[in-house]
Amino acid sequence: MTSPTSTPPPHYLSLPGARTVTTQAVRAAAHALDNALREQAMMCLTADPGVGKTFALYTLCEQRPTVPTLRLLQRPQARPDDLRYNLHRALNLPGDPPQDAGICDDYLRQALAQPSRLLAVDEAHQLSASCIEYLRYLHDDPAPQVTILLLASRPRLRALRSQPILLSRVTSWHHMEPLDADEVLTVLPAFHPLWHNTSSHVLARLDDMWAHGNMRRWAALTHQLQVHKRRHPDHPPAPATLLRRLDPRLAPTT
């Protein structure tokens, strides 16, 4: 399955009013990606679930409009034929891919020869060994002008690191860190106007009790804040109120 990179994905829970914020983690990922693009290398971008690696991909692609990007999201344990088919679609090639694997590969190689492209594979930890071998084939072949970016969840990173093919070819294993405590205080008001007038003390408390710098968790908190404001527009919620709706075990007792 392919996804366009020209339009940013919706924020988690499709939050009205949410904005894209370039964080320290995104800037660091951008630096690593630019190095990979210069070398036409293979790079792996990892993060804990919810930190924002997939959203970062869209942000980085938007910031590099001159770099054609092919984004693939493979189903678990896909076969090389699935990868060929998805590449054919992502390249907008006419007709159906040739059924003969060799002919199809020649067709794809010619299509990938120019211009230089970024080939980004999301949830790469789900790739089968045969698909990883196919990516190795594209990487090592001098005809395709591609930089390969693998996105993977850090808890599943072992599945990729166990592949000798990747260990000898990935030049950058870049991990995206969650927001640090200081960054939370500046990113959240920029992320959503509902946090504009929230005190630093409350933001720090919510982050310590629940979000831990994780943008998906902050999106969930923002959603709960929106719900509360619709129901009680004249009564700002206490941190305990928001947390109780997400996880009663974590709600402060005071």
C-alpha positions, 0 to 999 in steps of 0.5 A, a space after each residue: 500500500 502506498 501513501 502520498 507525501 504531498 499532504 501531511 497526515 492528520 494529527 492523532 485523533 484528527 485534532 482540530 487546531 493542531 499544528 505541526 511543530 519542528 522539534 529537536 528530534 525532527 531537526 536531528 532526524 533531518 540532519 541524519 536524513 540529509 547525510 543519507 540523501 547526499 550519500 544515497 545510503 540506507 538509513 533506519 529511523 526508530 522511535 518508541 511508539 507515539 513519539 512521531 516517526 511517521 509524522 516526522 517523515 511527512 514533515 521532512 518530505 514537506 521540507 524537501 519538495 525537490 526530493 521525490 519520495 516513494 512511501 511504502 507501507 507493506 503488510 506484515 510478511 509481504 513477499 517481494 512480488 508485493 513490494 514490486 507491485 507497490 513500487 510500480 504503483 508508487 511510481 505511477 507506472 502505466 498498467 499492471 506490473 509485469 508478472 515475470 519478476 525479471 522483466 518487472 525488475 528491469 522495468 522498475 530499475 529503469 524507472 528508478 534511474 532518474 531522478 534521485 528518490 527517497 524510498 521510505 518504508 514504514 513499519 519496516 520491522 514487519 518486512 520479511 527476510 525476502 523483502 529485505 533482500 529485495 531492498 538490498 538488491 535495489 540498494 546495491 544495484 548502480 542503476 536505481 538512484 535511491 536513498 532507502 529510509 526504513 522506519 521502525 518501532 524501537 521495541 521491534 528493532 531487534 527484527 531488523 538488527 538481526 538481518 546481516 544484510 542490513 547491518 553491513 549496509 545501514 549507515 545510520 541507525 537514528 533514534 528519535 527521542 521524546 520531548 524533554 521536560 524543557 521542550 514540553 513547555 515550548 512545544 505544547 503551546 505551539 502545538 495547540 492553542 488550547 495550551 497557550 494559557 496553561 501554566 508551566 507547572 501544569 504542563 510539567 505535571 501532566 508530562 510527568 504523570 502521563 505523557 513523558 514527552 510522547 506526542 501521541 499521549 499529548 494528543 490524547 490529553 489535548 483531545 480530553 481538554 477539548 472535550 472538557 471545554 465543550 462541556 464546561 466552557 467556564 471551568 478550566 479542568 484540573 490535571 486530575 480531571 484530564 488524567 482520570 479520563 485517560 487512565 484512572 490509575 494515574 490520576 493524582 489524588 490531590 
